[in-house]
Protein backbone atom coordinates (compact mmCIF):
# COMPACT_ATOMS: atom_id res chain seq x y z
CA UNK A 1 0.00 0.00 0.00
CA UNK A 2 1.20 3.50 -0.80
CA UNK A 3 0.82 5.96 2.05
CA UNK A 4 0.39 9.24 0.20
CA UNK A 5 -0.60 11.13 3.34
CA UNK A 6 2.48 10.06 5.31
CA UNK A 7 5.59 12.15 4.71
CA UNK A 8 9.14 11.84 5.99
CA UNK A 9 11.60 14.69 5.67
CA UNK A 10 14.90 15.00 7.52
CA UNK A 11 14.28 18.76 7.75
CA UNK A 12 10.95 18.37 9.53
CA UNK A 13 10.37 17.00 13.02
CA UNK A 14 13.74 15.25 12.98
CA UNK A 15 12.72 12.99 10.12
CA UNK A 16 9.90 11.21 11.94
CA UNK A 17 6.88 10.23 9.82
CA UNK A 18 4.32 13.05 9.76
CA UNK A 19 0.93 13.62 8.21
CA UNK A 20 0.84 15.43 4.85
CA UNK A 21 3.91 17.54 5.59
CA UNK A 22 2.25 19.00 8.65
CA UNK A 23 4.11 19.09 11.94
CA UNK A 24 1.89 16.32 13.25
CA UNK A 25 3.87 13.12 13.81
CA UNK A 26 1.91 9.95 13.21
CA UNK A 27 3.02 8.76 16.64
CA UNK A 28 0.88 11.51 18.21
CA UNK A 29 -2.22 10.17 16.46
CA UNK A 30 -1.31 6.56 17.24
CA UNK A 31 -0.98 7.49 20.93
CA UNK A 32 -4.37 9.20 20.85
CA UNK A 33 -5.98 6.11 19.35
CA UNK A 34 -4.26 3.95 21.97
CA UNK A 35 -5.70 6.25 24.64
CA UNK A 36 -9.19 5.51 23.29
CA UNK A 37 -9.83 8.79 21.49
CA UNK A 38 -12.30 8.69 18.61
CA UNK A 39 -11.52 10.02 15.15
CA UNK A 40 -13.78 12.99 15.90
CA UNK A 41 -11.81 13.79 19.05
CA UNK A 42 -8.51 13.52 17.19
CA UNK A 43 -9.77 15.84 14.45
CA UNK A 44 -10.89 18.32 17.09
CA UNK A 45 -7.43 18.21 18.68
CA UNK A 46 -5.72 18.70 15.29
CA UNK A 47 -8.03 20.87 13.15
CA UNK A 48 -5.68 20.69 10.15
CA UNK A 49 -6.18 16.93 9.89
CA UNK A 50 -8.83 15.25 7.76
CA UNK A 51 -10.66 12.00 8.43
CA UNK A 52 -8.64 10.26 5.70
CA UNK A 53 -5.47 11.21 7.57
CA UNK A 54 -6.60 9.15 10.55
CA UNK A 55 -7.37 6.19 8.29
CA UNK A 56 -3.93 6.39 6.67
CA UNK A 57 -2.20 6.63 10.05
CA UNK A 58 -3.94 3.49 11.27
CA UNK A 59 -3.08 1.61 8.07
CA UNK A 60 0.52 2.83 8.21
CA UNK A 61 0.88 1.74 11.82
CA UNK A 62 -0.63 -1.68 11.11
CA UNK A 63 1.80 -2.18 8.21
CA UNK A 64 4.75 -1.06 10.33
CA UNK A 65 3.74 -3.42 13.13
CA UNK A 66 3.41 -6.29 10.67
CA UNK A 67 6.82 -5.55 9.14
CA UNK A 68 8.40 -5.39 12.60
CA UNK A 69 6.90 -8.74 13.57
CA UNK A 70 8.24 -10.35 10.40
CA UNK A 71 11.76 -9.06 10.94
CA UNK A 72 11.70 -9.87 14.66
CA UNK A 73 10.76 -13.44 13.80
CA UNK A 74 13.47 -13.59 11.14
CA UNK A 75 16.06 -12.39 13.65
CA UNK A 76 14.91 -14.93 16.24
CA UNK A 77 15.06 -17.81 13.76
CA UNK A 78 18.42 -16.71 12.41
CA UNK A 79 19.87 -18.10 9.18
CA UNK A 80 17.14 -20.73 8.85
CA UNK A 81 14.52 -18.05 8.17
CA UNK A 82 14.32 -16.71 4.58
CA UNK A 83 14.85 -13.17 5.90
CA UNK A 84 17.49 -14.17 8.45
CA UNK A 85 21.15 -13.40 8.16
CA UNK A 86 23.30 -15.77 6.14
N, CA, C and O atoms as a MOPAC input file, in Angstrom:
PM7 MOZYME 1SCF
protein

 N      0.84700 1    -1.18200 1     0.00000 1
 C      0.00000 1     0.00000 1     0.00000 1
 C      0.88400 1     1.23400 1     0.00000 1
 O      1.90600 1     1.27300 1     0.68600 1
 N      0.49900 1     2.22900 1    -0.75800 1
 C      1.19900 1     3.50200 1    -0.79600 1
 C      0.53400 1     4.45100 1     0.19300 1
 O     -0.68500 1     4.62200 1     0.18500 1
 N      1.33900 1     5.05400 1     1.03000 1
 C      0.81900 1     5.96100 1     2.05200 1
 C      1.07400 1     7.39800 1     1.61600 1
 O      2.04900 1     8.01900 1     2.03800 1
 N      0.20300 1     7.91600 1     0.78100 1
 C      0.39200 1     9.24400 1     0.20100 1
 C      0.23600 1    10.36400 1     1.22100 1
 O      0.70600 1    11.47800 1     0.98700 1
 N     -0.40100 1    10.09300 1     2.32300 1
 C     -0.60400 1    11.12600 1     3.33900 1
 C      0.47800 1    11.10700 1     4.41800 1
 O      0.47700 1    11.95500 1     5.31000 1
 N      1.38900 1    10.15700 1     4.34300 1
 C      2.47800 1    10.06500 1     5.30700 1
 C      3.74000 1    10.59100 1     4.63500 1
 O      4.12400 1    10.12100 1     3.56400 1
 N      4.38200 1    11.57000 1     5.27000 1
 C      5.59000 1    12.15500 1     4.70700 1
 C      6.73400 1    12.03400 1     5.70900 1
 O      6.53300 1    12.07500 1     6.92200 1
 N      7.93000 1    11.88500 1     5.16700 1
 C      9.13600 1    11.83800 1     5.98700 1
 C     10.14800 1    12.78300 1     5.36300 1
 O     10.50300 1    12.64800 1     4.19200 1
 N     10.60500 1    13.73400 1     6.14900 1
 C     11.60200 1    14.68700 1     5.67500 1
 C     12.61300 1    14.92200 1     6.78600 1
 O     12.22900 1    15.22300 1     7.91600 1
 N     13.89600 1    14.79100 1     6.48400 1
 C     14.90000 1    14.99800 1     7.52400 1
 C     14.88600 1    16.42500 1     8.07700 1
 O     15.38000 1    16.66900 1     9.17800 1
 N     14.32500 1    17.35800 1     7.32000 1
 C     14.27600 1    18.75600 1     7.75000 1
 C     13.04100 1    19.08500 1     8.58100 1
 O     12.88100 1    20.22000 1     9.03200 1
 N     12.18200 1    18.11600 1     8.78200 1
 C     10.94800 1    18.36900 1     9.52500 1
 C     10.79200 1    17.36300 1    10.65800 1
 O     10.82300 1    16.15400 1    10.42600 1
 N     10.63000 1    17.84000 1    11.84100 1
 C     10.37500 1    17.00500 1    13.02100 1
 C     11.43300 1    15.90600 1    13.18400 1
 O     11.12800 1    14.80500 1    13.64100 1
 N     12.66300 1    16.21400 1    12.81000 1
 C     13.74500 1    15.25200 1    12.98000 1
 C     13.64000 1    14.02800 1    12.09700 1
 O     14.28200 1    13.01300 1    12.36700 1
 N     12.84100 1    14.10500 1    11.04600 1
 C     12.71800 1    12.99300 1    10.11700 1
 C     11.70500 1    11.93300 1    10.51000 1
 O     11.63200 1    10.88400 1     9.87100 1
 N     10.91600 1    12.19100 1    11.55700 1
 C      9.89600 1    11.21400 1    11.93600 1
 C      8.72500 1    11.30000 1    10.96000 1
 O      8.45600 1    12.37400 1    10.42300 1
 N      8.03100 1    10.20400 1    10.72200 1
 C      6.88000 1    10.23400 1     9.81500 1
 C      5.80500 1    11.20000 1    10.33400 1
 O      5.41400 1    11.16000 1    11.50100 1
 N      5.34900 1    12.05600 1     9.43500 1
 C      4.31700 1    13.04500 1     9.76200 1
 C      3.15000 1    12.90900 1     8.79200 1
 O      3.20200 1    12.13400 1     7.83700 1
 N      2.12000 1    13.66200 1     9.04900 1
 C      0.92600 1    13.61900 1     8.21400 1
 C      0.94000 1    14.78900 1     7.24000 1
 O      0.95500 1    15.95000 1     7.64800 1
 N      0.93400 1    14.47200 1     5.95400 1
 C      0.83900 1    15.43300 1     4.84900 1
 C      1.77300 1    16.62800 1     4.98100 1
 O      1.38900 1    17.74100 1     4.62300 1
 N      2.96500 1    16.43400 1     5.47500 1
 C      3.91200 1    17.53700 1     5.58700 1
 C      3.61100 1    18.48500 1     6.73400 1
 O      4.32200 1    19.47000 1     6.93500 1
 N      2.56600 1    18.19300 1     7.48200 1
 C      2.24900 1    18.99800 1     8.65200 1
 C      3.17700 1    18.60000 1     9.79200 1
 O      3.78600 1    17.53100 1     9.75000 1
 N      3.28700 1    19.41900 1    10.76900 1
 C      4.11100 1    19.09100 1    11.93800 1
 C      3.29300 1    18.28300 1    12.94100 1
 O      3.22900 1    18.60000 1    14.12800 1
 N      2.67400 1    17.23300 1    12.42100 1
 C      1.89200 1    16.31500 1    13.24800 1
 C      2.47500 1    14.92100 1    13.03200 1
 O      2.18100 1    14.27100 1    12.02900 1
 N      3.30400 1    14.45900 1    13.97600 1
 C      3.86700 1    13.12200 1    13.81300 1
 C      2.79200 1    12.05500 1    13.94000 1
 O      1.86200 1    12.18500 1    14.73500 1
 N      2.93100 1    11.00000 1    13.14800 1
 C      1.90900 1     9.95000 1    13.21300 1
 C      1.87300 1     9.31700 1    14.59700 1
 O      0.83400 1     8.81400 1    15.02500 1
 N      2.99300 1     9.34000 1    15.29300 1
 C      3.01600 1     8.75600 1    16.64200 1
 C      2.05100 1     9.46900 1    17.58200 1
 O      1.50700 1     8.84800 1    18.49600 1
 N      1.83300 1    10.76700 1    17.37000 1
 C      0.87900 1    11.50800 1    18.21000 1
 C     -0.53300 1    10.96700 1    18.00900 1
 O     -1.28300 1    10.79500 1    18.96900 1
 N     -0.88700 1    10.70100 1    16.75800 1
 C     -2.21800 1    10.17300 1    16.45500 1
 C     -2.34400 1     8.73600 1    16.94500 1
 O     -3.38200 1     8.34800 1    17.48200 1
 N     -1.28900 1     7.94500 1    16.76200 1
 C     -1.30900 1     6.56100 1    17.24300 1
 C     -1.50900 1     6.53800 1    18.75800 1
 O     -2.28500 1     5.72900 1    19.26700 1
 N     -0.82300 1     7.40900 1    19.47300 1
 C     -0.97900 1     7.48700 1    20.92700 1
 C     -2.40500 1     7.87200 1    21.31600 1
 O     -2.95100 1     7.34400 1    22.28400 1
 N     -3.00100 1     8.78400 1    20.56500 1
 C     -4.37200 1     9.20000 1    20.84900 1
 C     -5.35000 1     8.04200 1    20.64900 1
 O     -6.27300 1     7.85100 1    21.44000 1
 N     -5.13700 1     7.28100 1    19.59200 1
 C     -5.98100 1     6.11100 1    19.34600 1
 C     -5.79800 1     5.10400 1    20.48300 1
 O     -6.76800 1     4.53600 1    20.98400 1
 N     -4.54900 1     4.89200 1    20.88000 1
 C     -4.26500 1     3.95000 1    21.97400 1
 C     -4.91600 1     4.40100 1    23.28400 1
 O     -5.28000 1     3.57800 1    24.12400 1
 N     -5.05500 1     5.70300 1    23.44100 1
 C     -5.70400 1     6.24800 1    24.63700 1
 C     -7.22300 1     6.18900 1    24.55700 1
 O     -7.91500 1     6.60100 1    25.48700 1
 N     -7.74300 1     5.67400 1    23.43700 1
 C     -9.18500 1     5.50900 1    23.29500 1
 C     -9.91400 1     6.68100 1    22.67000 1
 O    -11.14400 1     6.72600 1    22.69000 1
 N     -9.17500 1     7.63100 1    22.11500 1
 C     -9.83400 1     8.78600 1    21.48600 1
 C    -10.46800 1     8.37000 1    20.16200 1
 O     -9.92400 1     7.54500 1    19.42800 1
 N    -11.61500 1     8.95000 1    19.87500 1
 C    -12.29900 1     8.68900 1    18.61300 1
 C    -11.68400 1     9.55600 1    17.50800 1
 O    -10.95000 1    10.50700 1    17.78000 1
 N    -11.99800 1     9.20800 1    16.27200 1
 C    -11.52300 1    10.01800 1    15.14600 1
 C    -12.00900 1    11.45000 1    15.29700 1
 O    -11.25600 1    12.38800 1    15.03400 1
 N    -13.24100 1    11.62900 1    15.71000 1
 C    -13.78400 1    12.98700 1    15.90000 1
 C    -12.95700 1    13.76700 1    16.92200 1
 O    -12.64600 1    14.93800 1    16.70700 1
 N    -12.60300 1    13.12400 1    18.02600 1
 C    -11.80600 1    13.79300 1    19.05400 1
 C    -10.41100 1    14.14500 1    18.54400 1
 O     -9.87500 1    15.20500 1    18.86800 1
 N     -9.83400 1    13.26400 1    17.75600 1
 C     -8.50900 1    13.52400 1    17.18800 1
 C     -8.58000 1    14.70000 1    16.22500 1
 O     -7.70700 1    15.56700 1    16.23300 1
 N     -9.61500 1    14.73100 1    15.39900 1
 C     -9.76700 1    15.83800 1    14.44800 1
 C    -10.02200 1    17.15600 1    15.16600 1
 O     -9.61100 1    18.21200 1    14.68500 1
 N    -10.68400 1    17.10900 1    16.29400 1
 C    -10.89200 1    18.32100 1    17.08700 1
 C     -9.57400 1    18.80000 1    17.69700 1
 O     -9.33800 1    20.00300 1    17.81000 1
 N     -8.72500 1    17.86000 1    18.08700 1
 C     -7.43200 1    18.20900 1    18.67800 1
 C     -6.45900 1    18.76100 1    17.63000 1
 O     -5.62700 1    19.61700 1    17.93200 1
 N     -6.57500 1    18.25900 1    16.39900 1
 C     -5.72200 1    18.70200 1    15.28800 1
 C     -6.61800 1    19.15300 1    14.13900 1
 O     -6.88900 1    18.37000 1    13.22900 1
 N     -7.08100 1    20.39700 1    14.16400 1
 C     -8.03200 1    20.86800 1    13.14600 1
 C     -7.52200 1    20.81200 1    11.70600 1
 O     -8.32400 1    20.81800 1    10.77200 1
 N     -6.21100 1    20.75800 1    11.51300 1
 C     -5.67500 1    20.68700 1    10.14500 1
 C     -5.76800 1    19.28200 1     9.55200 1
 O     -5.56900 1    19.10000 1     8.35100 1
 N     -6.06500 1    18.29900 1    10.38300 1
 C     -6.18000 1    16.92600 1     9.88700 1
 C     -7.54900 1    16.68200 1     9.27000 1
 O     -8.52600 1    17.36400 1     9.57600 1
 N     -7.58500 1    15.68500 1     8.39200 1
 C     -8.82600 1    15.25500 1     7.75900 1
 C     -9.08800 1    13.80800 1     8.16500 1
 O     -8.17200 1    13.10800 1     8.59600 1
 N    -10.30900 1    13.36700 1     8.03300 1
 C    -10.66500 1    12.00000 1     8.42800 1
 C     -9.79600 1    10.96700 1     7.71500 1
 O     -9.40500 1     9.96800 1     8.31900 1
 N     -9.48900 1    11.19400 1     6.43900 1
 C     -8.64200 1    10.25500 1     5.69700 1
 C     -7.23500 1    10.17100 1     6.28300 1
 O     -6.57100 1     9.14200 1     6.15700 1
 N     -6.77700 1    11.24500 1     6.92200 1
 C     -5.46700 1    11.20500 1     7.57000 1
 C     -5.45700 1    10.14900 1     8.67000 1
 O     -4.50500 1     9.37800 1     8.78900 1
 N     -6.50700 1    10.11700 1     9.46200 1
 C     -6.59700 1     9.14600 1    10.55300 1
 C     -6.62500 1     7.72600 1    10.00900 1
 O     -6.01400 1     6.82700 1    10.58800 1
 N     -7.32100 1     7.51900 1     8.91300 1
 C     -7.37400 1     6.19200 1     8.28600 1
 C     -5.97900 1     5.78200 1     7.81200 1
 O     -5.55500 1     4.64700 1     8.03300 1
 N     -5.27200 1     6.69800 1     7.16400 1
 C     -3.93000 1     6.39400 1     6.67000 1
 C     -2.96600 1     6.10500 1     7.81600 1
 O     -2.12800 1     5.21000 1     7.70900 1
 N     -3.07900 1     6.85100 1     8.90400 1
 C     -2.19900 1     6.62500 1    10.05200 1
 C     -2.41500 1     5.22600 1    10.61000 1
 O     -1.45400 1     4.51900 1    10.91100 1
 N     -3.65700 1     4.83300 1    10.74400 1
 C     -3.94400 1     3.49000 1    11.26600 1
 C     -3.39700 1     2.41200 1    10.33800 1
 O     -2.81000 1     1.43400 1    10.80000 1
 N     -3.58700 1     2.58400 1     9.03700 1
 C     -3.07700 1     1.61300 1     8.06900 1
 C     -1.55700 1     1.57200 1     8.08400 1
 O     -0.95900 1     0.49800 1     8.02600 1
 N     -0.93600 1     2.73500 1     8.16300 1
 C      0.52400 1     2.82600 1     8.20500 1
 C      1.06400 1     2.11000 1     9.44200 1
 O      2.03400 1     1.35700 1     9.35800 1
 N      0.43800 1     2.34800 1    10.57300 1
 C      0.88400 1     1.73800 1    11.82100 1
 C      0.70300 1     0.22300 1    11.79000 1
 O      1.55700 1    -0.52000 1    12.27300 1
 N     -0.40600 1    -0.22900 1    11.22200 1
 C     -0.62800 1    -1.67800 1    11.11300 1
 C      0.42900 1    -2.31400 1    10.21500 1
 O      0.92900 1    -3.39500 1    10.52500 1
 N      0.77400 1    -1.66500 1     9.11700 1
 C      1.80000 1    -2.18000 1     8.20900 1
 C      3.15400 1    -2.19500 1     8.90700 1
 O      3.90100 1    -3.16600 1     8.79400 1
 N      3.46900 1    -1.13100 1     9.62300 1
 C      4.75000 1    -1.05800 1    10.33100 1
 C      4.83800 1    -2.14800 1    11.39900 1
 O      5.88900 1    -2.76500 1    11.56800 1
 N      3.75300 1    -2.38400 1    12.11100 1
 C      3.74200 1    -3.42500 1    13.13400 1
 C      3.91800 1    -4.80600 1    12.50400 1
 O      4.62200 1    -5.65700 1    13.04800 1
 N      3.28800 1    -5.02000 1    11.37800 1
 C      3.41400 1    -6.29400 1    10.67000 1
 C      4.84600 1    -6.50500 1    10.19500 1
 O      5.40300 1    -7.59200 1    10.34700 1
 N      5.44000 1    -5.45900 1     9.61800 1
 C      6.82100 1    -5.55100 1     9.14400 1
 C      7.76600 1    -5.83600 1    10.30700 1
 O      8.68500 1    -6.64500 1    10.17800 1
 N      7.54700 1    -5.18400 1    11.42500 1
 C      8.39600 1    -5.39100 1    12.60100 1
 C      8.29700 1    -6.83100 1    13.08300 1
 O      9.30900 1    -7.44900 1    13.41400 1
 N      7.09200 1    -7.36200 1    13.12500 1
 C      6.90400 1    -8.73900 1    13.57400 1
 C      7.62400 1    -9.71700 1    12.66000 1
 O      8.22400 1   -10.68300 1    13.13000 1
 N      7.56900 1    -9.47200 1    11.36600 1
 C      8.23800 1   -10.35400 1    10.40000 1
 C      9.74200 1   -10.33900 1    10.62400 1
 O     10.37700 1   -11.39200 1    10.66500 1
 N     10.31300 1    -9.14500 1    10.77000 1
 C     11.76200 1    -9.05500 1    10.93500 1
 C     12.21000 1    -9.52400 1    12.31400 1
 O     13.31000 1   -10.06000 1    12.45200 1
 N     11.37900 1    -9.33200 1    13.33400 1
 C     11.70000 1    -9.86900 1    14.65600 1
 C     11.75400 1   -11.39400 1    14.61300 1
 O     12.65000 1   -12.01000 1    15.19000 1
 N     10.78600 1   -11.99200 1    13.92500 1
 C     10.75700 1   -13.44300 1    13.79900 1
 C     11.96400 1   -13.93400 1    13.00800 1
 O     12.57100 1   -14.94900 1    13.34900 1
 N     12.30500 1   -13.20700 1    11.95300 1
 C     13.46700 1   -13.59200 1    11.14100 1
 C     14.73800 1   -13.53400 1    11.97500 1
 O     15.59000 1   -14.41600 1    11.86900 1
 N     14.87300 1   -12.50900 1    12.80100 1
 C     16.05900 1   -12.38500 1    13.64900 1
 C     16.10700 1   -13.51400 1    14.67300 1
 O     17.17600 1   -14.05600 1    14.95400 1
 N     14.95800 1   -13.86700 1    15.22600 1
 C     14.90700 1   -14.93100 1    16.23900 1
 C     15.24500 1   -16.29200 1    15.63700 1
 O     15.88300 1   -17.12400 1    16.28200 1
 N     14.81200 1   -16.51400 1    14.39400 1
 C     15.05900 1   -17.80900 1    13.75600 1
 C     16.43800 1   -17.88900 1    13.11700 1
 O     16.92000 1   -18.97300 1    12.79200 1
 N     17.06500 1   -16.73400 1    12.94000 1
 C     18.42100 1   -16.70500 1    12.40700 1
 C     18.50400 1   -17.13500 1    10.95900 1
 O     17.58200 1   -16.89100 1    10.18100 1
 N     19.60500 1   -17.77400 1    10.59200 1
 C     19.86600 1   -18.09600 1     9.18200 1
 C     18.88300 1   -19.09500 1     8.58300 1
 O     18.82600 1   -19.23400 1     7.36100 1
 N     18.11800 1   -19.78500 1     9.40100 1
 C     17.13800 1   -20.73400 1     8.85100 1
 C     15.89900 1   -20.05200 1     8.30000 1
 O     15.14200 1   -20.66300 1     7.54600 1
 N     15.67900 1   -18.79100 1     8.66400 1
 C     14.52100 1   -18.04900 1     8.16700 1
 C     14.90300 1   -17.37900 1     6.85400 1
 O     16.03100 1   -16.90700 1     6.71600 1
 N     13.98500 1   -17.32700 1     5.88100 1
 C     14.31600 1   -16.70900 1     4.58100 1
 C     14.80800 1   -15.26700 1     4.68800 1
 O     15.55700 1   -14.80800 1     3.82500 1
 N     14.39900 1   -14.54800 1     5.73400 1
 C     14.85000 1   -13.16800 1     5.89600 1
 C     15.98600 1   -13.05300 1     6.90100 1
 O     16.47200 1   -11.95400 1     7.16800 1
 N     16.40900 1   -14.17500 1     7.45400 1
 C     17.49200 1   -14.16600 1     8.44800 1
 C     18.83700 1   -13.88400 1     7.81200 1
 O     18.97900 1   -13.86100 1     6.59000 1
 N     19.81000 1   -13.67200 1     8.66000 1
 C     21.15200 1   -13.40000 1     8.16300 1
 C     21.80000 1   -14.69400 1     7.68900 1
 O     21.54800 1   -15.76600 1     8.23900 1
 N     22.61900 1   -14.58400 1     6.68500 1
 C     23.29800 1   -15.77200 1     6.13800 1
 C     24.79200 1   -15.62000 1     6.30400 1
 O     25.55000 1   -16.50600 1     5.91100 1

